[in-house]
Amino acid sequence: MSDTNIQNKSIYIKSVELENYGPCKNVKYNFRFDENGNPVPLVLIGKNGGGKTIFLAHIINAMLVAKQMIYDNCEVEKGTVYKLRHPGYISTGALYSRSEVEFTEDNAKVIEWQLINEKEMLIKNHGLNLTSVGWAEISGSEANLFKHSFNDVFVRKLIDHSCIQYFPSNRFEEPAWLNSHNLTSHVEYMDLNRLATVSNRSMISVSTLKESQKWFLGVLLDRCALELQMKVTTLPVQTSDADGNLKVLNMSLREMLGYRGQATQIYDEILKLLNQLFNVPSGTMRFGLGHRYLRQLSIIKNEQVWIPSLFQLSSGEILLLDLFLCIIKDFDLSKSTFTQLSDINGIVLIDEIDLHLHIQLQKDILPKLIKLFPKIQFVITTHSPMFLLGMQKEFGTNGFDILDMPSAEPVSVEDFSEFQDLFSIIRETKTYTDTLNATLKESQLPAIFVEGDYDIQYITKTIELFYKEQDLFSRFRLFDGGGFGNLNKIKDIDSIWNLIDSKSADALSVKMLLLYDCDIKRDNSSRGMVTRTVIPTNSVNPISKGIENLLPDVTIQKLEAANPRFIDVTPAMTKRTRGEVENVPEVKEINKDEKKNVCKWLCENGDESDFEGFKVVVDIILEFLSN
C-alpha cells in the first residue's frame, strides 16, 4: 500500500484498561475527541505512587511493540518489552493483573495478563473463572500472557506517519554553567541512516537538544540553499567601446524574493513556537547561526543577539523548547509532511510536564504551546494546580480531561487535591485577609458574596426589572465569590466564612451576606456581622442545580428553542435495581459549557416572566439589609 493511502487518517489511543496493577485496581478510560475529530488532552493527577506513570508505561510499551515489528534498532530489543511484567506488580490481595491498550483503527490492541500462580492452580484453589479478553488464551500451566493484534499496515501508519514521543520524568538538559562544553560545541548536521529496517527516530526522549539542533541545522541549510527564490530581470544598458562607438548591452539584475518550500514552512512554524514560548509578539524573535568556526544556534531578539547559545536558557525554557522541537522534528523525520503545526498528528506522552518550570511557564505559556498542536493526543501527568488552571483558561472546562489516579475518576480543576492544599495555604495568608478587609472598608456598604459572575448578572437584571424605584444598588455591593482573591467559586465563600471566627465577625465594620446556590449543602447561620444563607430550592422548576433552578419551565422551553446546545436532556426511563423497578423522570440540565451563553441570552432577551423566580433572592437581600 502506498504511503499516500496509509496516511489518510490519524491513529490515536482509543482506551486504556488497568485491573489490579499496583495501585490501579480498576482503571478504564475512553479517550475523548472534539467535534472536529481531534483528540482532547488528558491530564493525570494524583499523589506520588498513584499509578500515573504506570498508565503512561502501558501506552509507550504498546507503541514500542509496534515499532519492533518493522525496525531492527527499536529502543528495546525485539522479543522483550519496555515495561516489566512480574507478579510483584499485582495489587495486594488480588490474584491477577490485566491491562489492555486499544487503538482507534483495525481493532488493534495490546493485552497483558499476569497471574500470581499457574492458571490451573488459581482455578483449583480459588475457583477463578474470568471472561475478560485473553483469559481463555492462557494455558493451564502458564501464569502470564502478552499478545497484540497489530497488522503491518496499521503499524506502518502508526509508526511511520505519526509523531510518537514519550518524555519520561528523568529528562534533563545540562545548562551551559554545568557543562562548559555546551558553550563551545559546534552544531553538526544530522547523520541519517538510509537502511529500510533502521529508524532515525527515537520514541523515548530524555536529553535531545543536541539532536534537535542537528536536525534544525539541516532545515536551515535546505531553506537557504534550496528554497531561496530569485527573480532575474534583464535591462538594456547603453555603453560605448574604446573607440567611442555606442552599443547596447543586456544587464541581468537579480532580485531576492525570499524563501519558499517545505523547509521554509517548518522554519516559520518553529518561529511561531519560539515567540509563543517567550510570550512576545510574532516577529520579535528568530534564530541565529554562528560563523563557520563556531557554529551555534542563538536566539535573536529585535535583531540583536539575546541568547548566544540555546544551552544558556534556563532549565525550564530549555526543556520546553526541546520538548516541542522534538515533536516537530519527529514528525518531519516521518513519512508525512506538514505546512503548519496544526497538521502534525500523533501521540505524545509527558510525565511530570511541570518539571523545572516556573509558575508563569506552567500556567500561561505551556497550555498555549499545547494548543498549537490540536491533532496531537497529549497524555500528561502533573502535580501542578497552576498548569491545570492554565489549561482550563486556554481549553475551557470541557476542552480537556482530568483523571484522578488511581481511581481514574474524572475531576474538575477545583477538585484537584494539590489545588485544595494550595487553596488552604492561600486562605490562611495575611494577604488574603488584608485584601478582604480593604475591599470592605473601601465602600462601607453591606457586602453580598454570591457564587459567581452569572449570579450577579441574574440578580442585577431582576432588580432592573422589578425594583427600579427602590434604588437598591446604592444600598449594598455585590461580589463574585468565584473571582474574589483569584480563587474559585463556592470555596471562596467558604474561605471567607472559615476565615471569620466569632470574635473577628463582631469586629467587622460592615455586614456581610454569603449567598449560596440551592444545591449547596450548608446550614443557614450567622456569626456576628456575617450571615450565611442558602437560596431555597424551587422543586417545580426543571433545573435542579445552581442559580438556574430559579428558571421556570417556560423559560427552559425558550432556551431550547433559541439554541438546542443550551439544554442537556436525559429522557425518562425505567430502571431496575436488584429486582425493584423504578420509573426515573426526565432530567434537564444547563450544559456546563453553555452557562455563560445562557446567562447572556436571558439578560438580553428575557422578560419579567423569566426572572420572576429570582425575586426570592432579592427578598433575601432585602431582609438581610433590614436587620
C-alpha positions as a printed Julia matrix, in Angstrom:
627×3 Matrix{Float64}:
   0.0     0.0     0.0
   1.37    3.45   -0.89
   2.42    5.98    1.73
  -0.24    8.38    0.41
  -3.03    5.88    1.11
  -1.63    4.96    4.51
  -1.58    8.47    5.95
  -5.2     9.46    5.25
  -6.42    9.25    8.85
  -4.59    9.63   12.16
  -4.31    6.77   14.66
  -4.86    7.52   18.34
  -5.31    5.63   21.59
  -8.96    4.64   21.95
  -8.98    3.29   25.5
  -6.8     2.07   28.35
  -7.81   -0.52   30.95
  -5.77   -1.45   34.02
  -7.02   -4.01   36.52
  -5.2    -4.94   39.73
  -1.99   -3.36   38.5
  -0.28   -1.89   41.56
  -2.46    0.95   42.87
  -4.69    0.78   39.77
  -7.43   -1.58   40.89
 -10.0    -0.76   38.21
  -8.98    1.89   35.68
 -10.97    2.32   32.47
 -10.69    5.42   30.34
 -12.13    6.03   26.88
 -10.27    8.88   25.22
 -12.39   11.78   24.05
 -12.36   13.62   20.74
 -13.84   17.0    19.86
 -16.4    17.8    17.16
 -13.6    18.0    14.58
 -12.28   14.56   15.48
  -9.21   15.99   17.21
  -8.06   14.32   20.44
  -8.85   16.02   23.74
  -5.77   16.33   26.02
  -5.78   14.02   29.04
  -4.14   15.12   32.29
  -3.45   12.53   35.0
  -3.21   13.82   38.56
  -2.84   12.25   41.99
  -0.35   11.65   44.76
   3.01   10.01   44.16
   2.56    6.27   43.74
  -0.96    6.74   42.36
  -0.32    4.99   39.05
   0.13    7.95   36.7
   3.43    6.69   35.27
   2.05    3.14   35.11
  -0.72    4.45   32.86
   1.84    6.05   30.52
   4.1     2.99   30.61
   1.4     0.73   29.19
   0.84    3.1    26.28
   4.51    3.53   25.35
   5.03   -0.22   25.76
   2.26   -0.88   23.22
   3.78    1.53   20.72
   7.26    0.06   21.14
   5.83   -3.38   20.41
   4.54   -1.95   17.13
   7.9    -0.39   16.29
   9.71   -3.69   16.92
   7.72   -5.24   14.07
   9.37   -3.1    11.37
  12.66   -1.78   12.76
  15.77   -3.57   13.98
  17.01   -0.71   16.16
  14.0    -0.24   18.41
  14.63    1.25   21.86
  14.16   -2.22   23.35
  15.4    -5.44   21.81
  12.98   -7.48   19.75
  11.19  -10.07   21.83
  11.49   -8.0    25.01
   9.24   -5.31   26.48
   9.85   -1.82   27.81
   7.69   -2.37   30.89
   8.39   -5.41   33.04
   5.68   -7.91   33.87
   6.06   -9.53   37.27
   3.72  -10.9    39.97
   5.14   -8.27   42.31
   3.15   -5.6    40.45
  -0.18   -7.32   41.13
  -2.31   -5.34   43.57
  -2.14   -6.56   47.15
  -4.74   -9.27   47.75
  -5.51   -9.76   44.04
  -4.9   -12.99   42.12
  -4.01  -11.41   38.78
  -3.35   -8.19   36.92
  -4.67   -7.34   33.49
  -4.22   -4.47   31.04
  -5.49   -3.54   27.62
  -4.45   -0.68   25.35
  -6.7    -0.27   22.3
  -6.16    2.0    19.3
  -8.72    3.72   17.1
  -8.17    1.56   13.98
  -8.34   -2.09   12.96
  -9.36   -3.22   16.46
  -5.62   -3.01   17.21
  -4.78   -3.63   20.85
  -2.19   -4.96   23.26
  -3.38   -7.31   26.01
  -1.37   -8.33   29.04
  -2.06  -10.76   31.91
  -0.01  -11.68   34.97
  -1.19  -14.29   37.48
   0.19  -14.94   40.95
   0.36  -18.67   40.11
  -0.28  -21.05   37.22
  -3.79  -20.69   35.84
  -4.8   -24.26   36.71
  -3.79  -23.68   40.36
  -5.88  -20.5    40.56
  -8.88  -22.3    39.13
  -8.42  -25.23   41.51
  -7.71  -23.28   44.7
  -9.78  -20.14   44.13
 -12.38  -21.12   41.56
 -11.2   -18.28   39.36
 -13.25  -18.11   36.17
 -12.93  -14.88   34.19
 -14.48  -13.67   30.95
 -12.13  -10.79   30.12
 -10.36  -10.86   26.76
  -7.26  -13.06   26.83
  -8.14  -15.23   29.83
  -9.14  -18.19   27.68
  -5.81  -18.0    25.81
  -3.71  -18.59   28.93
  -2.86  -22.27   29.11
  -3.3   -24.13   32.4
   0.44  -24.3    33.1
   1.12  -20.63   32.35
   0.92  -17.6    34.61
   1.08  -14.78   32.06
   0.04  -13.65   28.6
   1.24  -10.92   26.31
  -0.3   -10.5    22.86
  -1.15   -7.9    20.26
  -3.4    -7.74   17.22
  -1.27   -5.43   15.04
  -1.01   -5.85   11.29
   1.67   -4.43    9.0
  -0.49   -1.64    7.53
  -1.56   -0.44   10.97
   2.0    -0.49   12.32
   3.46    1.44    9.39
   0.75    4.05    9.65
   1.2     4.41   13.41
   4.99    4.46   13.43
   5.95    5.94   10.06
   3.22    8.55    9.62
   2.7     9.9    13.14
   4.66   11.7    15.79
   5.21    9.22   18.63
   7.05   10.66   21.64
   7.44    9.77   25.3
   9.09   12.28   27.63
   9.89   10.48   30.91
  10.31   12.29   34.21
  14.11   11.81   34.15
  14.6    14.05   31.1
  17.26   16.69   31.61
  19.44   19.07   29.6
  22.75   20.22   31.01
  22.91   24.04   31.1
  25.97   25.95   29.96
  27.14   26.66   33.5
  27.14   22.95   34.36
  28.98   21.82   31.26
  31.28   24.38   29.62
  31.44   22.16   26.53
  27.91   23.27   25.74
  29.21   26.83   25.35
  31.8    25.97   22.74
  30.45   22.88   20.99
  29.6    23.19   17.3
  26.22   22.27   15.9
  26.67   19.46   13.41
  24.48   18.09   10.67
  22.33   15.06   11.37
  23.73   11.78   10.08
  20.68    9.95    8.74
  20.69    6.21    8.13
  19.04    5.11    4.89
  18.52    1.42    5.68
  14.84    0.49    5.49
  14.99   -1.54    8.71
  16.8     1.15   10.72
  14.86    4.06   12.2
  16.26    7.59   12.53
  13.71    8.37   15.21
  13.5     7.6    18.9
  10.21    7.35   20.76
  11.79    7.97   24.16
  13.23   11.48   24.58
  15.42   12.09   27.6
  18.17   14.55   26.6
  17.77   15.54   22.97
  18.6    19.22   22.49
  21.85   18.42   20.66
  19.99   16.11   18.27
  17.26   18.7    17.8
  19.89   21.31   16.9
  21.46   18.95   14.33
  18.08   18.44   12.7
  17.31   22.15   12.76
  20.66   22.95   11.14
  19.61   20.72    8.25
  16.33   22.63    7.99
  18.24   25.9     7.81
  20.6    24.55    5.15
  17.71   23.33    2.98
  15.98   26.67    3.38
  18.98   28.76    2.4
  20.47   26.52   -0.28
  17.38   25.1    -1.94
  14.46   27.42   -1.31
  15.81   30.91   -1.97
  13.58   32.48   -4.61
  15.24   34.82   -7.12
  13.87   36.97   -9.92
  16.18   37.83  -12.8
  15.38   40.96  -14.76
  17.24   41.8   -17.97
  17.7    45.51  -18.68
  19.25   47.13  -21.78
  22.19   49.35  -20.87
  23.76   51.8   -23.33
  27.56   51.97  -23.24
  30.46   52.74  -25.55
  33.56   50.84  -26.63
  37.17   52.03  -26.65
  36.62   53.86  -29.95
  33.61   55.74  -28.63
  31.05   53.73  -30.53
  27.71   53.4   -28.77
  26.25   49.98  -28.19
  23.56   48.36  -26.07
  24.32   45.53  -23.62
  21.85   43.4   -21.69
  22.44   43.51  -17.92
  20.9    40.94  -15.57
  19.62   42.17  -12.22
  18.94   39.52   -9.57
  16.22   40.3    -7.04
  15.82   38.2    -3.87
  12.16   37.36   -3.29
  12.55   35.42   -0.05
  12.23   31.71    0.69
   9.55   29.25   -0.3
   9.37   25.5     0.3
   8.96   22.76    2.89
  11.98   23.75    5.0
  10.84   27.38    4.98
   7.4    26.37    6.21
   8.96   24.33    9.02
  11.23   27.22    9.96
   8.33   29.69   10.06
   6.3    27.37   12.27
   9.23   26.96   14.67
   9.45   30.74   14.93
   5.77   30.76   16.0
   6.72   28.28   18.71
   9.72   30.39   19.78
   7.76   33.63   20.07
   4.94   31.85   21.94
   7.44   30.32   24.36
   8.73   33.74   25.36
   5.3    35.38   25.12
   6.37   38.09   22.68
   4.64   39.38   19.53
   5.16   37.46   16.31
   8.34   38.51   14.54
  10.13   39.62   17.7
  12.44   36.63   17.88
  14.23   34.41   15.41
  17.14   32.02   15.41
  20.67   32.98   14.55
  23.61   30.81   13.47
  27.2    31.49   14.48
  30.02   31.71   11.94
  31.5    28.53   10.48
  34.26   28.38   13.1
  31.72   28.46   15.96
  28.51   27.09   14.52
  25.94   27.56   17.32
  22.23   28.22   17.38
  21.42   31.5    19.09
  18.23   33.47   19.7
  17.94   36.92   18.11
  15.54   39.39   19.72
  14.69   42.58   17.82
  17.66   41.79   15.56
  20.12   41.75   18.48
  21.78   38.6    19.86
  19.82   37.81   23.01
  20.87   34.23   23.84
  24.24   33.26   22.27
  23.64   29.54   22.81
  20.42   27.6    23.46
  22.16   25.92   26.39
  22.23   29.31   28.13
  18.47   29.25   28.51
  17.05   28.34   31.91
  16.4    24.66   32.61
  12.66   25.16   32.21
  13.0    27.1    28.96
  15.39   24.51   27.51
  13.08   21.64   28.41
  10.02   23.36   26.93
  11.77   24.41   23.72
  13.31   20.99   23.25
  10.07   19.15   24.05
   8.14   20.88   21.29
  11.09   20.89   18.88
  11.22   17.11   19.38
   7.57   16.84   18.36
   8.17   18.83   15.18
  11.42   17.0    14.42
   9.9    13.56   14.91
   7.02   14.31   12.56
   9.33   15.87    9.98
  11.51   12.71   10.02
   8.41   10.57    9.48
   6.98    9.85    6.06
   4.32   12.55    6.47
   4.63   16.21    5.53
   3.14   19.32    7.06
   2.8    23.02    6.37
   1.77   24.19    9.83
   1.89   22.94   13.4
  -1.82   22.14   13.36
  -1.13   19.48   10.69
   1.11   17.42   12.98
  -0.67   14.33   14.32
   0.39   11.64   16.73
   0.59   10.56   20.36
   2.75   12.4    22.89
   3.19   11.21   26.48
   4.73   13.6    29.01
   5.49   12.52   32.56
   5.57   15.42   35.05
   5.1    18.14   32.47
   5.71   20.86   35.06
   9.27   19.61   35.64
  11.67   22.58   36.23
   9.03   25.09   35.1
   8.35   28.45   36.74
   4.71   29.11   37.64
   4.28   31.51   34.7
   5.57   28.89   32.27
   3.21   26.3    33.8
   0.11   28.47   33.77
   0.45   30.96   30.94
   2.85   29.51   28.37
   2.65   25.7    28.42
  -1.11   25.43   27.71
  -0.72   27.81   24.75
   2.1    25.66   23.34
  -0.02   22.52   23.67
  -2.87   24.26   21.87
  -0.61   24.82   18.84
  -0.84   21.06   18.19
  -4.58   20.2    18.04
  -4.04   16.85   16.25
  -1.59   15.54   18.85
  -3.1    13.26   21.51
  -1.4    14.54   24.66
  -1.37   12.3    27.73
   0.19   14.24   30.58
   0.91   13.79   34.27
   1.29   16.71   36.65
   1.32   17.84   40.26
   0.8    21.49   39.33
  -2.51   23.25   40.06
  -1.15   26.24   38.13
  -0.81   24.16   34.97
  -4.41   22.95   35.34
  -5.68   26.49   35.83
  -3.83   27.49   32.66
  -5.32   24.54   30.75
  -8.81   25.5    31.91
  -8.27   29.09   30.79
  -6.93   28.01   27.39
  -9.15   24.99   26.62
 -12.25   25.65   28.72
 -13.73   23.22   31.22
 -14.74   20.73   28.53
 -11.68   21.07   26.33
  -9.53   18.62   28.27
  -9.98   15.76   30.73
  -8.55   15.33   34.22
  -8.35   11.88   35.79
  -7.55   11.48   39.48
  -5.35    8.42   39.81
  -5.5     5.65   40.87
  -9.33    5.76   40.89
  -9.41    7.25   37.36
 -12.35    9.37   38.45
 -12.88   12.47   36.26
 -12.48   15.63   38.33
 -12.52   19.38   37.84
  -9.59   21.71   38.43
 -11.02   22.79   41.78
 -11.26   19.18   42.97
  -7.54   18.58   42.41
  -6.1    17.72   45.83
  -2.97   19.81   45.25
  -5.22   22.73   44.35
  -7.07   22.28   47.61
  -3.78   22.21   49.53
  -2.68   25.4    47.8
  -6.06   26.98   48.39
  -5.87   26.22   52.12
  -2.45   27.83   52.32
  -3.57   30.95   50.43
  -6.67   31.22   52.58
  -4.53   31.41   55.68
  -2.23   34.13   54.37
  -2.23   37.67   55.64
  -2.56   38.93   52.06
  -5.93   37.25   51.63
  -7.22   38.67   54.92
  -5.91   42.15   54.14
  -7.49   42.08   50.65
 -10.88   41.17   52.1
 -10.72   43.85   54.81
  -9.54   46.54   52.38
 -12.35   45.7    49.97
 -15.0    46.03   52.66
 -13.6    49.24   54.11
 -13.48   50.83   50.68
 -17.25   51.2    50.34
 -18.63   50.83   53.89
 -21.74   49.3    52.26
 -23.05   45.88   53.26
 -21.26   43.22   51.17
 -23.07   40.35   49.47
 -20.98   37.49   48.13
 -22.52   35.12   45.57
 -21.01   32.07   43.91
 -20.14   33.55   40.56
 -20.49   36.25   37.95
 -23.65   34.7    36.43
 -25.41   35.03   39.79
 -24.52   38.73   39.79
 -25.89   39.2    36.28
 -29.18   37.41   37.08
 -29.66   39.38   40.32
 -28.82   42.68   38.61
 -31.32   42.0    35.81
 -34.03   41.09   38.34
 -33.51   44.33   40.25
 -33.66   46.31   36.99
 -36.97   44.62   36.05
 -38.81   44.67   39.38
 -37.14   47.12   41.82
 -36.2    50.17   39.75
 -37.81   52.61   42.14
 -36.03   51.34   45.26
 -32.5    52.32   44.21
 -31.16   49.07   45.69
 -27.75   49.35   44.08
 -26.89   52.24   46.38
 -27.57   50.13   49.48
 -25.14   47.21   49.06
 -22.27   45.84   46.96
 -22.33   42.52   45.11
 -19.14   40.46   44.98
 -18.35   37.48   42.79
 -17.18   34.81   45.23
 -15.73   32.89   42.3
 -13.4    35.73   41.38
 -12.58   37.25   44.75
  -8.95   36.74   45.63
  -8.45   34.98   42.25
  -9.56   31.72   43.79
 -12.67   29.83   42.82
 -16.4    29.58   43.27
 -18.06   28.14   46.32
 -14.76   27.54   48.08
 -14.13   31.29   48.15
 -17.33   31.91   50.05
 -16.41   29.09   52.4
 -12.97   30.6    52.84
 -14.5    33.89   53.94
 -16.81   32.07   56.36
 -14.0    29.98   57.8
 -11.67   32.96   57.98
 -14.02   34.84   60.27
 -14.41   33.43   63.75
 -16.95   34.85   66.13
 -14.51   37.37   67.54
 -13.44   38.83   64.2
 -17.03   38.73   62.92
 -18.13   41.09   65.68
 -15.25   43.43   64.85
 -16.26   43.91   61.21
 -17.39   47.39   60.29
 -19.88   46.26   57.63
 -22.41   43.47   57.37
 -21.72   40.54   55.05
 -24.12   38.09   53.4
 -22.71   34.89   51.94
 -25.35   33.69   49.47
 -25.17   30.06   48.28
 -27.0    28.41   45.39
 -29.77   25.96   46.24
 -27.78   22.75   45.62
 -25.06   23.57   48.16
 -25.41   21.73   51.45
 -24.81   24.44   54.03
 -26.82   25.47   57.07
 -28.23   28.99   57.33
 -26.18   30.56   60.09
 -24.78   33.83   61.47
 -21.5    34.91   63.07
 -21.79   38.45   64.36
 -21.93   40.69   61.29
 -21.74   37.74   58.87
 -24.78   35.81   57.62
 -24.73   32.62   55.59
 -27.89   31.79   53.59
 -28.76   29.13   51.02
 -31.24   30.09   48.3
 -34.28   27.81   48.7
 -34.87   25.16   46.02
 -37.84   25.55   43.69
 -38.87   21.9    43.28
 -41.35   22.73   40.48
 -38.74   24.08   38.08
 -36.96   21.61   35.73
 -33.33   22.53   36.55
 -32.33   21.18   39.95
 -28.84   22.65   40.37
 -27.29   26.09   40.55
 -28.82   29.53   40.25
 -30.63   28.26   37.13
 -33.01   26.33   39.44
 -34.93   29.61   39.61
 -35.79   29.49   35.89
 -39.36   28.27   35.19
 -40.24   25.58   32.64
 -41.48   28.13   30.09
 -38.07   29.79   30.14
 -36.3    26.47   29.65
 -38.51   25.88   26.61
 -37.5    29.3    25.27
 -33.85   28.42   25.74
 -34.24   25.07   23.96
 -35.91   26.81   21.04
 -33.25   29.53   20.91
 -30.33   27.07   20.88
 -30.57   23.3    21.46
 -26.98   23.34   22.79
 -28.15   25.28   25.88
 -30.04   22.4    27.49
 -28.93   18.79   28.02
 -31.8    16.29   28.34
 -31.77   12.77   29.8
 -35.07   11.11   28.76
 -37.36    9.4    31.25
 -36.56    5.73   31.7
 -37.46    2.59   33.58
 -34.69    1.35   35.82
 -34.45   -1.97   37.63
 -32.16   -2.33   40.64
 -31.95   -5.71   42.45
 -35.34   -6.65   41.08
 -37.04   -3.38   42.02
 -38.47   -1.43   39.07
 -38.21    2.35   39.27
 -39.55    4.98   36.89
 -36.9     7.68   36.52
 -38.3    11.01   35.26
 -36.76   13.16   32.54
 -33.8    15.28   33.68
 -32.86   18.65   32.18
 -29.61   20.47   32.87
 -27.89   23.61   31.63
 -24.9    22.45   29.6
 -21.89   23.4    31.73
 -20.08   24.92   28.74
 -23.13   27.0    27.79
 -23.84   28.63   31.17
 -22.23   31.88   30.06
 -24.17   31.94   26.79
 -27.45   31.08   28.55
 -26.95   33.94   31.01
 -26.12   36.36   28.21
 -29.14   35.32   26.13
 -31.56   35.63   29.04
 -30.24   39.01   30.17
 -30.59   40.31   26.6
 -33.88   38.64   25.63
 -35.66   37.63   28.84
 -38.71   39.38   30.26
 -40.35   39.57   33.69
 -41.81   36.06   33.4
 -38.32   34.63   33.01
 -36.93   36.43   36.06
 -39.93   36.11   38.38
 -38.26   33.28   40.3
 -35.2    35.41   41.12
 -37.3    37.73   43.26
 -36.77   35.27   46.11
 -33.07   36.17   46.05
 -33.8    39.89   46.18
 -36.22   39.25   49.07
 -33.4    37.53   50.96
 -31.17   40.55   50.32
 -33.88   42.99   51.45
 -34.45   41.03   54.66
 -30.69   40.98   55.29
 -30.47   44.76   54.8
 -33.41   45.44   57.13
 -31.97   43.52   60.1
